[in-house]
Amino acid sequence: MPHVGRVPGGTTRTQKENQFVLAGFNGGGMAMIFLTAKAVAGMVTAGQEFGETGLPGIFETTEERLRPRVE
């Protein structure tokens, strides 16, 4: 699944403030890049939250998704 949205980690400058990610597209996901990039542009320029973009929630980059899975 792609990673899209604000980089988690806090709200201070040293904790990823104003950093966004748009990554992890491969195969059939390549067709989604244009609309996903438009959504990220709205987050960057208009201050939209991820939930306001209309993108699938499973794409949102969260701290939980970034943690390594221990099995």
PyMOL Python script that loads the backbone (N, CA, C, O; Angstrom):
from pymol import cmd

cmd.read_pdbstr("""\
ATOM      1  N   MET A   1       0.829  -1.180   0.000  1.00  0.00           N
ATOM      2  CA  MET A   1       0.000   0.000   0.000  1.00  0.00           C
ATOM      3  C   MET A   1       0.875   1.245   0.000  1.00  0.00           C
ATOM      4  O   MET A   1       1.911   1.280   0.664  1.00  0.00           O
ATOM      5  N   PRO A   2       0.469   2.247  -0.730  1.00  0.00           N
ATOM      6  CA  PRO A   2       1.235   3.496  -0.736  1.00  0.00           C
ATOM      7  C   PRO A   2       1.204   4.186   0.622  1.00  0.00           C
ATOM      8  O   PRO A   2       0.308   3.957   1.434  1.00  0.00           O
ATOM      9  N   HIS A   3       2.193   5.025   0.845  1.00  0.00           N
ATOM     10  CA  HIS A   3       2.235   5.910   2.012  1.00  0.00           C
ATOM     11  C   HIS A   3       1.974   7.317   1.511  1.00  0.00           C
ATOM     12  O   HIS A   3       2.680   7.812   0.633  1.00  0.00           O
ATOM     13  N   VAL A   4       0.949   7.967   2.075  1.00  0.00           N
ATOM     14  CA  VAL A   4       0.538   9.284   1.606  1.00  0.00           C
ATOM     15  C   VAL A   4       0.206  10.167   2.803  1.00  0.00           C
ATOM     16  O   VAL A   4      -0.430   9.716   3.756  1.00  0.00           O
ATOM     17  N   GLY A   5       0.636  11.424   2.752  1.00  0.00           N
ATOM     18  CA  GLY A   5       0.227  12.402   3.750  1.00  0.00           C
ATOM     19  C   GLY A   5       1.367  12.974   4.546  1.00  0.00           C
ATOM     20  O   GLY A   5       2.535  12.848   4.179  1.00  0.00           O
ATOM     21  N   ARG A   6       1.005  13.611   5.656  1.00  0.00           N
ATOM     22  CA  ARG A   6       1.987  14.240   6.536  1.00  0.00           C
ATOM     23  C   ARG A   6       2.833  13.158   7.202  1.00  0.00           C
ATOM     24  O   ARG A   6       2.315  12.120   7.614  1.00  0.00           O
ATOM     25  N   VAL A   7       4.133  13.408   7.304  1.00  0.00           N
ATOM     26  CA  VAL A   7       5.023  12.477   7.980  1.00  0.00           C
ATOM     27  C   VAL A   7       4.743  12.562   9.474  1.00  0.00           C
ATOM     28  O   VAL A   7       4.838  13.641  10.059  1.00  0.00           O
ATOM     29  N   PRO A   8       4.397  11.432  10.102  1.00  0.00           N
ATOM     30  CA  PRO A   8       4.092  11.455  11.538  1.00  0.00           C
ATOM     31  C   PRO A   8       5.340  11.767  12.357  1.00  0.00           C
ATOM     32  O   PRO A   8       6.465  11.538  11.912  1.00  0.00           O
ATOM     33  N   GLY A   9       5.124  12.283  13.540  1.00  0.00           N
ATOM     34  CA  GLY A   9       6.257  12.495  14.425  1.00  0.00           C
ATOM     35  C   GLY A   9       6.163  13.751  15.248  1.00  0.00           C
ATOM     36  O   GLY A   9       7.102  14.058  15.982  1.00  0.00           O
ATOM     37  N   GLY A  10       5.093  14.485  15.168  1.00  0.00           N
ATOM     38  CA  GLY A  10       4.959  15.661  16.009  1.00  0.00           C
ATOM     39  C   GLY A  10       4.700  16.920  15.205  1.00  0.00           C
ATOM     40  O   GLY A  10       4.478  16.881  13.995  1.00  0.00           O
ATOM     41  N   THR A  11       4.734  18.022  15.905  1.00  0.00           N
ATOM     42  CA  THR A  11       4.391  19.280  15.260  1.00  0.00           C
ATOM     43  C   THR A  11       5.480  20.329  15.372  1.00  0.00           C
ATOM     44  O   THR A  11       5.287  21.455  14.913  1.00  0.00           O
ATOM     45  N   THR A  12       6.626  19.997  15.970  1.00  0.00           N
ATOM     46  CA  THR A  12       7.693  20.983  16.044  1.00  0.00           C
ATOM     47  C   THR A  12       8.608  20.823  14.842  1.00  0.00           C
ATOM     48  O   THR A  12       8.613  19.783  14.184  1.00  0.00           O
ATOM     49  N   ARG A  13       9.366  21.844  14.570  1.00  0.00           N
ATOM     50  CA  ARG A  13      10.230  21.828  13.383  1.00  0.00           C
ATOM     51  C   ARG A  13      11.163  20.620  13.379  1.00  0.00           C
ATOM     52  O   ARG A  13      11.435  20.057  12.319  1.00  0.00           O
ATOM     53  N   THR A  14      11.649  20.219  14.531  1.00  0.00           N
ATOM     54  CA  THR A  14      12.562  19.085  14.591  1.00  0.00           C
ATOM     55  C   THR A  14      11.831  17.754  14.470  1.00  0.00           C
ATOM     56  O   THR A  14      12.470  16.711  14.329  1.00  0.00           O
ATOM     57  N   GLN A  15      10.514  17.775  14.523  1.00  0.00           N
ATOM     58  CA  GLN A  15       9.750  16.539  14.461  1.00  0.00           C
ATOM     59  C   GLN A  15       8.911  16.446  13.192  1.00  0.00           C
ATOM     60  O   GLN A  15       7.733  16.093  13.262  1.00  0.00           O
ATOM     61  N   LYS A  16       9.472  16.746  12.071  1.00  0.00           N
ATOM     62  CA  LYS A  16       8.852  16.527  10.761  1.00  0.00           C
ATOM     63  C   LYS A  16       7.752  17.513  10.389  1.00  0.00           C
ATOM     64  O   LYS A  16       6.909  17.196   9.550  1.00  0.00           O
ATOM     65  N   GLU A  17       7.738  18.679  10.977  1.00  0.00           N
ATOM     66  CA  GLU A  17       6.727  19.664  10.604  1.00  0.00           C
ATOM     67  C   GLU A  17       6.871  20.001   9.126  1.00  0.00           C
ATOM     68  O   GLU A  17       7.978  20.204   8.628  1.00  0.00           O
ATOM     69  N   ASN A  18       5.755  20.056   8.441  1.00  0.00           N
ATOM     70  CA  ASN A  18       5.706  20.416   7.024  1.00  0.00           C
ATOM     71  C   ASN A  18       6.448  19.450   6.112  1.00  0.00           C
ATOM     72  O   ASN A  18       6.947  19.852   5.061  1.00  0.00           O
ATOM     73  N   GLN A  19       6.527  18.189   6.498  1.00  0.00           N
ATOM     74  CA  GLN A  19       7.088  17.169   5.622  1.00  0.00           C
ATOM     75  C   GLN A  19       5.971  16.206   5.245  1.00  0.00           C
ATOM     76  O   GLN A  19       5.210  15.747   6.097  1.00  0.00           O
ATOM     77  N   PHE A  20       5.888  15.912   3.966  1.00  0.00           N
ATOM     78  CA  PHE A  20       4.833  15.047   3.445  1.00  0.00           C
ATOM     79  C   PHE A  20       5.460  13.921   2.650  1.00  0.00           C
ATOM     80  O   PHE A  20       6.579  14.045   2.152  1.00  0.00           O
ATOM     81  N   VAL A  21       4.732  12.823   2.535  1.00  0.00           N
ATOM     82  CA  VAL A  21       5.222  11.670   1.791  1.00  0.00           C
ATOM     83  C   VAL A  21       4.182  11.267   0.752  1.00  0.00           C
ATOM     84  O   VAL A  21       2.975  11.355   0.975  1.00  0.00           O
ATOM     85  N   LEU A  22       4.692  10.827  -0.379  1.00  0.00           N
ATOM     86  CA  LEU A  22       3.869  10.297  -1.472  1.00  0.00           C
ATOM     87  C   LEU A  22       4.729   9.211  -2.102  1.00  0.00           C
ATOM     88  O   LEU A  22       5.475   9.474  -3.045  1.00  0.00           O
ATOM     89  N   ALA A  23       4.625   7.988  -1.582  1.00  0.00           N
ATOM     90  CA  ALA A  23       5.566   6.944  -1.961  1.00  0.00           C
ATOM     91  C   ALA A  23       4.917   5.566  -1.937  1.00  0.00           C
ATOM     92  O   ALA A  23       3.830   5.380  -1.390  1.00  0.00           O
ATOM     93  N   GLY A  24       5.606   4.611  -2.540  1.00  0.00           N
ATOM     94  CA  GLY A  24       5.199   3.222  -2.457  1.00  0.00           C
ATOM     95  C   GLY A  24       4.221   2.772  -3.528  1.00  0.00           C
ATOM     96  O   GLY A  24       3.500   1.793  -3.333  1.00  0.00           O
ATOM     97  N   PHE A  25       4.185   3.464  -4.643  1.00  0.00           N
ATOM     98  CA  PHE A  25       3.303   3.058  -5.739  1.00  0.00           C
ATOM     99  C   PHE A  25       4.070   2.111  -6.647  1.00  0.00           C
ATOM    100  O   PHE A  25       5.210   2.381  -7.023  1.00  0.00           O
ATOM    101  N   ASN A  26       3.437   1.003  -6.995  1.00  0.00           N
ATOM    102  CA  ASN A  26       4.048   0.092  -7.954  1.00  0.00           C
ATOM    103  C   ASN A  26       2.947  -0.682  -8.656  1.00  0.00           C
ATOM    104  O   ASN A  26       1.821  -0.763  -8.165  1.00  0.00           O
ATOM    105  N   GLY A  27       3.267  -1.234  -9.775  1.00  0.00           N
ATOM    106  CA  GLY A  27       2.279  -2.007 -10.526  1.00  0.00           C
ATOM    107  C   GLY A  27       1.049  -1.196 -10.856  1.00  0.00           C
ATOM    108  O   GLY A  27       1.152  -0.091 -11.389  1.00  0.00           O
ATOM    109  N   GLY A  28      -0.128  -1.742 -10.542  1.00  0.00           N
ATOM    110  CA  GLY A  28      -1.397  -1.088 -10.844  1.00  0.00           C
ATOM    111  C   GLY A  28      -1.609   0.208 -10.083  1.00  0.00           C
ATOM    112  O   GLY A  28      -2.439   1.026 -10.479  1.00  0.00           O
ATOM    113  N   GLY A  29      -0.881   0.408  -9.006  1.00  0.00           N
ATOM    114  CA  GLY A  29      -1.008   1.627  -8.223  1.00  0.00           C
ATOM    115  C   GLY A  29      -0.529   2.869  -8.950  1.00  0.00           C
ATOM    116  O   GLY A  29      -0.865   3.987  -8.560  1.00  0.00           O
ATOM    117  N   MET A  30       0.247   2.684  -9.997  1.00  0.00           N
ATOM    118  CA  MET A  30       0.766   3.819 -10.750  1.00  0.00           C
ATOM    119  C   MET A  30      -0.364   4.674 -11.317  1.00  0.00           C
ATOM    120  O   MET A  30      -0.188   5.876 -11.513  1.00  0.00           O
ATOM    121  N   ALA A  31      -1.505   4.078 -11.579  1.00  0.00           N
ATOM    122  CA  ALA A  31      -2.631   4.827 -12.139  1.00  0.00           C
ATOM    123  C   ALA A  31      -3.234   5.798 -11.128  1.00  0.00           C
ATOM    124  O   ALA A  31      -3.964   6.714 -11.508  1.00  0.00           O
ATOM    125  N   MET A  32      -2.936   5.606  -9.849  1.00  0.00           N
ATOM    126  CA  MET A  32      -3.502   6.461  -8.802  1.00  0.00           C
ATOM    127  C   MET A  32      -2.631   7.656  -8.455  1.00  0.00           C
ATOM    128  O   MET A  32      -3.057   8.529  -7.699  1.00  0.00           O
ATOM    129  N   ILE A  33      -1.424   7.712  -8.990  1.00  0.00           N
ATOM    130  CA  ILE A  33      -0.481   8.745  -8.575  1.00  0.00           C
ATOM    131  C   ILE A  33      -0.992  10.151  -8.843  1.00  0.00           C
ATOM    132  O   ILE A  33      -0.825  11.026  -7.994  1.00  0.00           O
ATOM    133  N   PHE A  34      -1.602  10.397  -9.980  1.00  0.00           N
ATOM    134  CA  PHE A  34      -1.998  11.759 -10.328  1.00  0.00           C
ATOM    135  C   PHE A  34      -3.021  12.327  -9.351  1.00  0.00           C
ATOM    136  O   PHE A  34      -2.862  13.457  -8.888  1.00  0.00           O
ATOM    137  N   LEU A  35      -4.062  11.575  -9.029  1.00  0.00           N
ATOM    138  CA  LEU A  35      -5.059  12.080  -8.084  1.00  0.00           C
ATOM    139  C   LEU A  35      -4.517  12.127  -6.658  1.00  0.00           C
ATOM    140  O   LEU A  35      -4.900  12.994  -5.872  1.00  0.00           O
ATOM    141  N   THR A  36      -3.638  11.208  -6.333  1.00  0.00           N
ATOM    142  CA  THR A  36      -3.041  11.212  -5.005  1.00  0.00           C
ATOM    143  C   THR A  36      -2.122  12.416  -4.847  1.00  0.00           C
ATOM    144  O   THR A  36      -2.120  13.062  -3.799  1.00  0.00           O
ATOM    145  N   ALA A  37      -1.341  12.721  -5.883  1.00  0.00           N
ATOM    146  CA  ALA A  37      -0.468  13.900  -5.845  1.00  0.00           C
ATOM    147  C   ALA A  37      -1.295  15.180  -5.720  1.00  0.00           C
ATOM    148  O   ALA A  37      -0.895  16.110  -5.019  1.00  0.00           O
ATOM    149  N   LYS A  38      -2.428  15.232  -6.384  1.00  0.00           N
ATOM    150  CA  LYS A  38      -3.306  16.394  -6.280  1.00  0.00           C
ATOM    151  C   LYS A  38      -3.804  16.548  -4.836  1.00  0.00           C
ATOM    152  O   LYS A  38      -3.890  17.663  -4.321  1.00  0.00           O
ATOM    153  N   ALA A  39      -4.127  15.439  -4.197  1.00  0.00           N
ATOM    154  CA  ALA A  39      -4.583  15.479  -2.801  1.00  0.00           C
ATOM    155  C   ALA A  39      -3.470  15.968  -1.883  1.00  0.00           C
ATOM    156  O   ALA A  39      -3.722  16.774  -0.987  1.00  0.00           O
ATOM    157  N   VAL A  40      -2.245  15.493  -2.090  1.00  0.00           N
ATOM    158  CA  VAL A  40      -1.122  15.936  -1.264  1.00  0.00           C
ATOM    159  C   VAL A  40      -0.857  17.425  -1.499  1.00  0.00           C
ATOM    160  O   VAL A  40      -0.519  18.146  -0.560  1.00  0.00           O
ATOM    161  N   ALA A  41      -1.006  17.886  -2.728  1.00  0.00           N
ATOM    162  CA  ALA A  41      -0.845  19.319  -3.007  1.00  0.00           C
ATOM    163  C   ALA A  41      -1.862  20.131  -2.215  1.00  0.00           C
ATOM    164  O   ALA A  41      -1.544  21.220  -1.737  1.00  0.00           O
ATOM    165  N   GLY A  42      -3.084  19.615  -2.071  1.00  0.00           N
ATOM    166  CA  GLY A  42      -4.094  20.292  -1.257  1.00  0.00           C
ATOM    167  C   GLY A  42      -3.711  20.321   0.212  1.00  0.00           C
ATOM    168  O   GLY A  42      -3.993  21.295   0.908  1.00  0.00           O
ATOM    169  N   MET A  43      -3.067  19.254   0.692  1.00  0.00           N
ATOM    170  CA  MET A  43      -2.604  19.225   2.076  1.00  0.00           C
ATOM    171  C   MET A  43      -1.511  20.265   2.294  1.00  0.00           C
ATOM    172  O   MET A  43      -1.481  20.950   3.316  1.00  0.00           O
ATOM    173  N   VAL A  44      -0.618  20.372   1.318  1.00  0.00           N
ATOM    174  CA  VAL A  44       0.516  21.283   1.449  1.00  0.00           C
ATOM    175  C   VAL A  44       0.087  22.738   1.292  1.00  0.00           C
ATOM    176  O   VAL A  44       0.452  23.583   2.110  1.00  0.00           O
ATOM    177  N   THR A  45      -0.678  23.035   0.257  1.00  0.00           N
ATOM    178  CA  THR A  45      -0.981  24.440  -0.048  1.00  0.00           C
ATOM    179  C   THR A  45      -2.220  24.986   0.662  1.00  0.00           C
ATOM    180  O   THR A  45      -2.274  26.170   0.994  1.00  0.00           O
ATOM    181  N   ALA A  46      -3.214  24.127   0.895  1.00  0.00           N
ATOM    182  CA  ALA A  46      -4.469  24.606   1.485  1.00  0.00           C
ATOM    183  C   ALA A  46      -4.674  24.131   2.918  1.00  0.00           C
ATOM    184  O   ALA A  46      -5.677  24.472   3.545  1.00  0.00           O
ATOM    185  N   GLY A  47      -3.734  23.346   3.441  1.00  0.00           N
ATOM    186  CA  GLY A  47      -3.843  22.879   4.816  1.00  0.00           C
ATOM    187  C   GLY A  47      -4.901  21.821   5.034  1.00  0.00           C
ATOM    188  O   GLY A  47      -5.357  21.630   6.161  1.00  0.00           O
ATOM    189  N   GLN A  48      -5.308  21.123   3.970  1.00  0.00           N
ATOM    190  CA  GLN A  48      -6.307  20.061   4.125  1.00  0.00           C
ATOM    191  C   GLN A  48      -5.755  18.943   5.005  1.00  0.00           C
ATOM    192  O   GLN A  48      -4.553  18.679   5.016  1.00  0.00           O
ATOM    193  N   GLU A  49      -6.635  18.306   5.727  1.00  0.00           N
ATOM    194  CA  GLU A  49      -6.274  17.102   6.476  1.00  0.00           C
ATOM    195  C   GLU A  49      -6.467  15.902   5.556  1.00  0.00           C
ATOM    196  O   GLU A  49      -7.192  15.989   4.564  1.00  0.00           O
ATOM    197  N   PHE A  50      -5.831  14.795   5.876  1.00  0.00           N
ATOM    198  CA  PHE A  50      -5.931  13.609   5.025  1.00  0.00           C
ATOM    199  C   PHE A  50      -7.389  13.215   4.786  1.00  0.00           C
ATOM    200  O   PHE A  50      -7.769  12.902   3.658  1.00  0.00           O
ATOM    201  N   GLY A  51      -8.198  13.228   5.828  1.00  0.00           N
ATOM    202  CA  GLY A  51      -9.596  12.825   5.723  1.00  0.00           C
ATOM    203  C   GLY A  51     -10.427  13.687   4.793  1.00  0.00           C
ATOM    204  O   GLY A  51     -11.494  13.260   4.352  1.00  0.00           O
ATOM    205  N   GLU A  52      -9.966  14.885   4.485  1.00  0.00           N
ATOM    206  CA  GLU A  52     -10.687  15.792   3.594  1.00  0.00           C
ATOM    207  C   GLU A  52     -10.337  15.583   2.124  1.00  0.00           C
ATOM    208  O   GLU A  52     -10.931  16.218   1.253  1.00  0.00           O
ATOM    209  N   THR A  53      -9.395  14.714   1.843  1.00  0.00           N
ATOM    210  CA  THR A  53      -8.913  14.549   0.468  1.00  0.00           C
ATOM    211  C   THR A  53      -9.732  13.574  -0.363  1.00  0.00           C
ATOM    212  O   THR A  53      -9.708  13.636  -1.593  1.00  0.00           O
ATOM    213  N   GLY A  54     -10.450  12.681   0.288  1.00  0.00           N
ATOM    214  CA  GLY A  54     -11.192  11.664  -0.443  1.00  0.00           C
ATOM    215  C   GLY A  54     -10.368  10.435  -0.765  1.00  0.00           C
ATOM    216  O   GLY A  54     -10.858   9.517  -1.423  1.00  0.00           O
ATOM    217  N   LEU A  55      -9.118  10.403  -0.310  1.00  0.00           N
ATOM    218  CA  LEU A  55      -8.269   9.229  -0.547  1.00  0.00           C
ATOM    219  C   LEU A  55      -8.649   8.106   0.412  1.00  0.00           C
ATOM    220  O   LEU A  55      -9.158   8.370   1.501  1.00  0.00           O
ATOM    221  N   PRO A  56      -8.409   6.864   0.022  1.00  0.00           N
ATOM    222  CA  PRO A  56      -8.694   5.743   0.930  1.00  0.00           C
ATOM    223  C   PRO A  56      -7.858   5.848   2.201  1.00  0.00           C
ATOM    224  O   PRO A  56      -6.659   6.120   2.137  1.00  0.00           O
ATOM    225  N   GLY A  57      -8.474   5.636   3.333  1.00  0.00           N
ATOM    226  CA  GLY A  57      -7.797   5.756   4.616  1.00  0.00           C
ATOM    227  C   GLY A  57      -6.602   4.836   4.767  1.00  0.00           C
ATOM    228  O   GLY A  57      -5.674   5.137   5.518  1.00  0.00           O
ATOM    229  N   ILE A  58      -6.618   3.719   4.061  1.00  0.00           N
ATOM    230  CA  ILE A  58      -5.521   2.759   4.170  1.00  0.00           C
ATOM    231  C   ILE A  58      -4.213   3.319   3.603  1.00  0.00           C
ATOM    232  O   ILE A  58      -3.141   2.789   3.899  1.00  0.00           O
ATOM    233  N   PHE A  59      -4.284   4.378   2.796  1.00  0.00           N
ATOM    234  CA  PHE A  59      -3.085   5.002   2.234  1.00  0.00           C
ATOM    235  C   PHE A  59      -2.381   5.911   3.240  1.00  0.00           C
ATOM    236  O   PHE A  59      -1.193   6.196   3.084  1.00  0.00           O
ATOM    237  N   GLU A  60      -3.092   6.367   4.263  1.00  0.00           N
ATOM    238  CA  GLU A  60      -2.530   7.376   5.166  1.00  0.00           C
ATOM    239  C   GLU A  60      -1.314   6.839   5.914  1.00  0.00           C
ATOM    240  O   GLU A  60      -1.334   5.741   6.470  1.00  0.00           O
ATOM    241  N   THR A  61      -0.262   7.643   5.911  1.00  0.00           N
ATOM    242  CA  THR A  61       0.939   7.292   6.646  1.00  0.00           C
ATOM    243  C   THR A  61       0.719   7.621   8.113  1.00  0.00           C
ATOM    244  O   THR A  61       0.440   8.765   8.469  1.00  0.00           O
ATOM    245  N   THR A  62       0.844   6.617   8.949  1.00  0.00           N
ATOM    246  CA  THR A  62       0.673   6.792  10.392  1.00  0.00           C
ATOM    247  C   THR A  62       1.872   6.189  11.106  1.00  0.00           C
ATOM    248  O   THR A  62       2.623   5.406  10.524  1.00  0.00           O
ATOM    249  N   GLU A  63       2.046   6.556  12.366  1.00  0.00           N
ATOM    250  CA  GLU A  63       3.145   5.969  13.140  1.00  0.00           C
ATOM    251  C   GLU A  63       3.006   4.453  13.206  1.00  0.00           C
ATOM    252  O   GLU A  63       3.997   3.726  13.140  1.00  0.00           O
ATOM    253  N   GLU A  64       1.770   3.985  13.335  1.00  0.00           N
ATOM    254  CA  GLU A  64       1.537   2.535  13.400  1.00  0.00           C
ATOM    255  C   GLU A  64       2.003   1.835  12.125  1.00  0.00           C
ATOM    256  O   GLU A  64       2.620   0.772  12.188  1.00  0.00           O
ATOM    257  N   ARG A  65       1.710   2.426  10.976  1.00  0.00           N
ATOM    258  CA  ARG A  65       2.139   1.816   9.709  1.00  0.00           C
ATOM    259  C   ARG A  65       3.646   1.843   9.534  1.00  0.00           C
ATOM    260  O   ARG A  65       4.199   0.997   8.831  1.00  0.00           O
ATOM    261  N   LEU A  66       4.322   2.800  10.162  1.00  0.00           N
ATOM    262  CA  LEU A  66       5.769   2.910  10.019  1.00  0.00           C
ATOM    263  C   LEU A  66       6.537   2.012  10.985  1.00  0.00           C
ATOM    264  O   LEU A  66       7.724   1.758  10.782  1.00  0.00           O
ATOM    265  N   ARG A  67       5.864   1.526  12.042  1.00  0.00           N
ATOM    266  CA  ARG A  67       6.534   0.643  13.004  1.00  0.00           C
ATOM    267  C   ARG A  67       6.813  -0.712  12.359  1.00  0.00           C
ATOM    268  O   ARG A  67       5.984  -1.239  11.616  1.00  0.00           O
ATOM    269  N   PRO A  68       7.993  -1.273  12.652  1.00  0.00           N
ATOM    270  CA  PRO A  68       8.279  -2.614  12.138  1.00  0.00           C
ATOM    271  C   PRO A  68       7.340  -3.639  12.759  1.00  0.00           C
ATOM    272  O   PRO A  68       7.012  -3.555  13.943  1.00  0.00           O
ATOM    273  N   ARG A  69       6.919  -4.585  11.972  1.00  0.00           N
ATOM    274  CA  ARG A  69       6.055  -5.656  12.495  1.00  0.00           C
ATOM    275  C   ARG A  69       6.926  -6.728  13.112  1.00  0.00           C
ATOM    276  O   ARG A  69       7.890  -7.199  12.507  1.00  0.00           O
ATOM    277  N   VAL A  70       6.570  -7.101  14.319  1.00  0.00           N
ATOM    278  CA  VAL A  70       7.304  -8.155  15.013  1.00  0.00           C
ATOM    279  C   VAL A  70       6.426  -9.397  14.998  1.00  0.00           C
ATOM    280  O   VAL A  70       5.304  -9.393  15.504  1.00  0.00           O
ATOM    281  N   GLU A  71       6.952 -10.437  14.417  1.00  0.00           N
ATOM    282  CA  GLU A  71       6.174 -11.687  14.325  1.00  0.00           C
ATOM    283  C   GLU A  71       6.863 -12.810  15.029  1.00  0.00           C
ATOM    284  O   GLU A  71       6.352 -13.930  15.052  1.00  0.00           O
TER     285      GLU A  71
END
""", "prot")
cmd.dss("prot")
cmd.show_as("cartoon", "prot")
cmd.util.cbc("prot")
cmd.orient("prot")
